[in-house]
Amino acid sequence: MSPTRQGASLTRAEQKRKRNKSLWFRWRFHLSGLLILIPIVLTPFYIELMAVFRGDNGLGSHVIGTQTVGPWEVTLAEQFETPPRINGPAGYMKTFTAALCETCIPEVKAVYLRLGKPRSLRTAGALGFGSPYRMFLSIPVPENTAPNTELWLTVEGWDGSIHKTTWPLAVASPATAEFLKKQVQ
C-alpha cells in the first residue's frame, strides 16, 4: 500500500482526533505567549505596590497629618485608601503607618493606635512595629463600631510619660467610616 493510500484509509474518528491534536498544539503556542504577556502587563502595578511598602511614595496612600503628642510630633498615614479587610479569626483589620520626628526618636518607647478611647495603657491598642521612621499599626475594626468614633494615638516615653492625641475616623480613613456606616444599616 502506498503512503497516500494509507492516509485515505483513515476513518472519520481518526481524522477528527488528528485535527483536535493539531488544534491543541496550536493553542498551546498561544497560551505560552499569553503567559509571557501577563507579567509584562502586571509589572508596573507590582513596582508601585513595592514602592508603597518600601516608603518611596511616602508613608502611605493617604497622609492624615502631623500632630503634636506631648513634647513629640507624630505623622500618621493610611497605608491604603480601602475599607478594612477581613483577616481570618481576627476579623476586619486596617493598617496605618506612623513616623516619629527626628529629635524624639531616642525618647519614645512605644506608639499605640486604637479605635475609641483607651481605658489604660494595657488597652492602648495596636503596638507600632518597624523603624521609627515608618511604623506599621494594624488595628482591629469591630463591625459594631460607630462611624463617628475617633482614632486614638498613644505615645509612651522612656521616662514613663504617656501622651495621647486623636483624629476623627472620617478624616483619618474615609473608606473605613463608610464601611462602618454600611455595617450599622
C-alpha positions, -999 to +999 in steps of 0.1 A: +000+000+000+013+034-009+016+063+018-012+082+001-034+052+002-029+048+039-040+084+046-071+079+026-080+049+046-082+068+079-116+067+095-135+098+104-128+093+141-090+092+134-092+123+113-111+142+139-086+131+166-057+142+145-074+176+138-080+181+176-044+172+184-031+198+159-055+224+173-042+217+208-006+222+197-016+255+180-034+268+211-006+257+234+017+280+215-008+309+220-012+302+257+026+303+262+026+337+246-001+348+270+019+336+299+047+359+288+024+389+284+008+386+319+039+395+339+047+424+315+013+439+320+013+435+358+049+446+365+041+484+368+014+476+394+038+454+413+066+481+412+041+507+425+029+484+454+065+477+464+073+514+464+045+519+489+058+492+512+094+505+510+083+540+517+095+555+484+060+570+479+059+585+514+042+569+544+011+557+526-015+565+500-033+589+523-013+610+547-036+621+576-013+647+590+012+656+617+001+662+653+019+671+685+017+644+711+031+658+743+066+670+735+068+649+703+054+651+668+040+621+650+029+618+614+001+593+607-009+579+573-034+554+560-014+527+541-041+521+515-073+540+510-095+509+512-121+497+536-109+472+563-101+437+551-112+405+567-082+388+584-094+353+594-105+349+630-091+384+639-120+400+620-116+432+600-082+449+602-070+483+589-033+492+586-019+527+593+017+539+592+034+564+616+066+583+616+082+600+646+100+633+644+138+631+642+145+646+676+120+624+695+132+590+683+155+583+712+129+595+737+099+574+726+095+539+739+063+528+721+035+540+699-001+526+701-031+531+679-067+522+686-103+529+676-121+546+706-106+560+738-083+536+756-091+530+793-055+524+803-021+517+789-030+480+789-058+487+764-039+513+744-043+494+711-021+480+684+017+484+690+036+500+662+064+479+647+091+487+623+116+515+622+107+548+640+107+564+605+080+541+593+060+521+619+031+498+609+000+497+631-027+472+622-058+478+642-089+456+645-121+473+633-152+457+651-183+457+629-204+474+656-181+504+659-198+538+655-188+556+623-181+588+642-156+573+666-121+586+669-087+572+662-065+574+694-028+575+692-009+569+724+028+576+727+048+562+757+082+577+766+112+561+782+107+583+812+073+567+818+052+596+804+022+589+784+007+613+759-024+609+736-039+626+706-070+619+684-081+620+648-117+618+637-122+585+618-139+603+590-108+623+584-082+596+591-099+569+570-130+579+550-132+544+535-134+529+570-160+554+581-182+545+550-176+508+558-189+512+593-219+533+581-229+503+559-224+479+588-248+499+610-276+499+584 
